[in-house]
Amino acid sequence: MKILIIEDEKELARDIKSFLASEDYLCESANNYADAIEKIHLHDYDCILLDLMLPGGDGIDILKEIKSHHKQDGVIIISAKDSIEDKVLGLKIGADDYLAKPFHQSELAARIHSVIRRKQFDSTNTIEQDEIRIDTLSKTVTVNDQQVILTKKEFDLLVFFVGNKNRVLSKEALAEHLSGDIADMFDNHDFVYAHIKNLKRKLKDAGCANYLTTVYGSGYKWKI
């Protein structure tokens, strides 16, 4: 799961990034308005943590930009501006949640999980499809009640595919989902193929049907 932290307090941003990385989130950051705008135009995120007070612009304007482009990224406003007007305005424009500073990191992680779950999987921690059962909270997968041991990246790929079922996902999109904005630094995206190959093998060995198909010249699709 990929998170964008838009926060100008660099120490706080580092602390959040470190904590969320320990919770198996892939994190990127922007510490000013211009960088934040560039990132939301170039990439998609499962959740964006948005500070309202930024050098060069207002976080509310970033939220408006996200919504004007009909992006589906979840948004949690994190701000020291704890006025009811800011909270109401942000939620009216389309933020999914609002968390006032200071906050506990564990609460932030719970809010992020809730937003992602609500956005992608109708507010449930458990995704079930025929013989497959995915628990997004414990990060476990079973096929026909047999647990399948996946690496973090294999689990992220599986959830990403299921959350985008019947859509063709390019290698570039998958690489970005797994590696964030450093994906452009790789000469090729063969590492994506390696993770997909391992994921397919593990699911097949557990007796899972072949839902993950290759769309030649385009990418991959979780076909239902």
C-alpha positions as CSV (number, residue, x, y, z in Angstrom):
1,M,0.0,0.0,0.0
2,K,1.4,3.4,-1.0
3,I,1.2,6.5,1.1
4,L,2.0,10.1,0.3
5,I,2.9,12.3,3.3
6,I,2.5,16.0,2.5
7,E,4.0,17.7,5.5
8,D,6.4,20.6,5.8
9,E,7.7,19.7,9.3
10,K,10.6,17.4,8.1
11,E,11.2,15.7,11.5
12,L,7.5,14.9,11.8
13,A,7.4,13.6,8.2
14,R,10.4,11.4,8.9
15,D,8.8,10.0,12.0
16,I,5.6,9.2,10.2
17,K,7.4,7.7,7.3
18,S,9.6,5.5,9.6
19,F,6.6,4.3,11.6
20,L,4.4,3.5,8.6
21,A,7.3,1.7,6.9
22,S,7.4,-0.5,10.0
23,E,3.7,-1.2,9.4
24,D,4.6,-2.3,5.8
25,Y,3.4,0.8,4.0
26,L,5.5,2.2,1.1
27,C,5.9,5.9,1.8
28,E,6.8,9.0,-0.2
29,S,6.9,12.6,1.0
30,A,6.5,16.2,-0.2
31,N,7.3,19.1,2.1
32,N,5.9,22.0,0.0
33,Y,3.0,22.9,-2.2
34,A,4.8,22.6,-5.6
35,D,6.3,19.1,-4.8
36,A,2.9,17.9,-3.6
37,I,1.1,19.0,-6.7
38,E,3.7,17.4,-8.9
39,K,3.5,14.1,-7.1
40,I,-0.3,13.9,-7.1
41,H,-0.3,14.5,-10.9
42,L,2.3,11.9,-11.6
43,H,1.3,9.1,-9.2
44,D,-1.7,7.4,-7.6
45,Y,-1.7,6.6,-3.9
46,D,-3.8,4.4,-1.6
47,C,-3.9,7.3,0.9
48,I,-2.6,10.9,1.1
49,L,-1.8,12.5,4.5
50,L,-2.3,16.2,3.9
51,D,-1.1,19.1,6.1
52,L,-3.1,22.3,5.5
53,M,-0.2,24.8,6.2
54,L,2.4,24.4,3.5
55,P,5.2,26.6,2.1
56,G,4.0,28.0,-1.3
57,G,0.3,27.2,-0.9
58,D,-2.7,25.9,1.0
59,G,-3.4,22.2,1.6
60,I,-7.1,22.8,0.9
61,D,-6.1,23.8,-2.7
62,I,-4.3,20.5,-3.1
63,L,-7.4,18.7,-1.9
64,K,-9.4,20.6,-4.5
65,E,-6.9,19.7,-7.2
66,I,-7.2,16.0,-6.3
67,K,-10.9,16.1,-6.5
68,S,-11.1,18.2,-9.7
69,H,-9.1,15.4,-11.5
70,H,-11.5,12.7,-10.1
71,K,-8.6,10.8,-8.4
72,Q,-9.6,8.0,-6.1
73,D,-6.7,8.5,-3.6
74,G,-7.9,8.4,0.0
75,V,-7.1,11.7,1.8
76,I,-6.6,12.3,5.6
77,I,-6.1,15.9,6.6
78,I,-3.4,16.1,9.4
79,S,-3.2,19.6,10.7
80,A,-2.6,21.7,13.8
81,K,-5.4,23.9,12.6
82,D,-8.1,22.3,14.7
83,S,-10.9,24.7,14.0
84,I,-14.3,23.2,13.1
85,E,-14.4,25.4,10.0
86,D,-11.3,23.7,8.6
87,K,-12.6,20.3,9.4
88,V,-16.0,20.9,7.8
89,L,-14.5,22.5,4.7
90,G,-12.0,19.7,4.2
91,L,-14.7,17.0,4.6
92,K,-17.1,18.9,2.3
93,I,-14.5,19.1,-0.4
94,G,-13.9,15.4,-0.2
95,A,-11.4,14.5,2.5
96,D,-12.0,11.0,4.0
97,D,-10.9,11.9,7.5
98,Y,-9.3,14.6,9.7
99,L,-6.8,14.1,12.4
100,A,-5.6,17.0,14.5
101,K,-1.9,17.3,15.6
102,P,-0.5,16.1,17.9
103,F,-1.7,12.5,17.4
104,H,-0.5,9.0,18.2
105,Q,1.2,7.1,15.4
106,S,-0.9,4.0,16.1
107,E,-4.1,6.1,15.7
108,L,-2.9,7.4,12.4
109,A,-2.1,3.9,11.1
110,A,-5.6,2.8,12.2
111,R,-7.2,5.7,10.3
112,I,-5.2,5.0,7.2
113,H,-6.2,1.3,7.3
114,S,-9.8,2.3,7.7
115,V,-9.7,4.7,4.7
116,I,-8.0,2.2,2.4
117,R,-10.4,-0.5,3.5
118,R,-13.4,1.7,2.9
119,K,-12.2,2.9,-0.5
120,Q,-11.2,-0.5,-1.9
121,F,-13.1,-3.2,-0.1
122,D,-16.4,-1.8,1.2
123,S,-15.2,-1.3,4.8
124,T,-14.3,-4.9,5.4
125,N,-11.0,-6.3,6.7
126,T,-11.6,-9.6,4.9
127,I,-11.8,-10.0,1.1
128,E,-13.3,-13.3,-0.1
129,Q,-13.4,-14.5,-3.7
130,D,-14.4,-18.1,-4.3
131,E,-11.6,-20.2,-2.7
132,I,-9.4,-17.2,-1.7
133,R,-9.6,-15.3,1.6
134,I,-7.5,-12.3,2.3
135,D,-7.3,-10.6,5.7
136,T,-6.0,-7.1,5.2
137,L,-5.5,-6.5,8.9
138,S,-3.4,-9.6,9.7
139,K,-2.0,-9.7,6.1
140,T,-2.7,-13.3,5.7
141,V,-4.0,-15.3,2.7
142,T,-5.7,-18.7,2.6
143,V,-6.8,-20.8,-0.3
144,N,-9.4,-23.5,0.5
145,D,-8.6,-22.8,4.2
146,Q,-4.9,-23.5,3.6
147,Q,-2.6,-20.6,4.5
148,V,-0.4,-19.3,1.7
149,I,2.8,-17.7,2.8
150,L,3.5,-14.6,0.7
151,T,6.3,-12.0,0.9
152,K,5.2,-8.4,1.6
153,K,5.5,-7.5,-2.1
154,E,3.5,-10.6,-3.2
155,F,0.8,-9.7,-0.7
156,D,0.7,-6.1,-1.9
157,L,0.4,-7.3,-5.5
158,L,-2.4,-9.7,-4.7
159,V,-4.4,-7.0,-2.8
160,F,-3.7,-4.5,-5.6
161,F,-4.9,-7.0,-8.3
162,V,-8.0,-7.9,-6.4
163,G,-8.8,-4.3,-5.7
164,N,-8.5,-3.6,-9.4
165,K,-10.2,-6.8,-10.7
166,N,-11.0,-6.9,-14.4
167,R,-8.7,-3.9,-15.1
168,V,-5.5,-4.2,-17.1
169,L,-2.6,-3.1,-15.0
170,S,0.6,-2.2,-16.8
171,K,4.1,-3.2,-15.7
172,E,4.8,0.4,-15.1
173,A,1.8,0.8,-12.8
174,L,2.7,-2.3,-10.9
175,A,6.4,-1.2,-10.5
176,E,5.2,2.2,-9.2
177,H,2.9,0.5,-6.7
178,L,5.7,-1.7,-5.4
179,S,8.5,0.8,-5.5
180,G,7.0,4.3,-5.5
181,D,8.7,7.2,-7.2
182,I,12.0,5.3,-7.4
183,A,10.5,3.0,-10.0
184,D,11.7,5.3,-12.7
185,M,15.3,4.6,-11.6
186,F,15.2,1.0,-12.7
187,D,16.4,0.2,-16.2
188,N,13.5,-2.3,-16.6
189,H,10.6,-3.7,-14.7
190,D,11.7,-7.4,-14.8
191,F,11.5,-7.4,-11.0
192,V,7.7,-7.1,-11.3
193,Y,7.5,-10.2,-13.5
194,A,9.6,-12.1,-10.9
195,H,7.1,-11.2,-8.1
196,I,4.1,-12.1,-10.2
197,K,5.6,-15.4,-11.2
198,N,6.2,-16.3,-7.6
199,L,2.7,-15.1,-6.6
200,K,1.0,-17.2,-9.3
201,R,3.1,-20.3,-8.4
202,K,2.2,-20.1,-4.7
203,L,-1.5,-19.6,-5.4
204,K,-1.5,-22.5,-7.9
205,D,0.3,-24.8,-5.5
206,A,-2.4,-24.1,-2.9
207,G,-5.1,-25.1,-5.4
208,C,-6.2,-21.6,-6.5
209,A,-7.7,-21.1,-10.0
210,N,-5.8,-19.0,-12.5
211,Y,-7.4,-15.6,-12.1
212,L,-4.2,-13.7,-12.9
213,T,-3.7,-13.5,-16.6
214,T,-1.2,-11.9,-18.9
215,V,-2.5,-9.3,-21.4
216,Y,0.2,-9.4,-24.0
217,G,1.7,-6.0,-24.8
218,S,-0.4,-4.3,-22.0
219,G,0.2,-5.9,-18.6
220,Y,-1.8,-8.1,-16.3
221,K,-5.4,-8.6,-15.2
222,W,-7.1,-10.2,-12.3
223,K,-10.0,-11.7,-14.2
224,I,-13.3,-12.5,-12.6
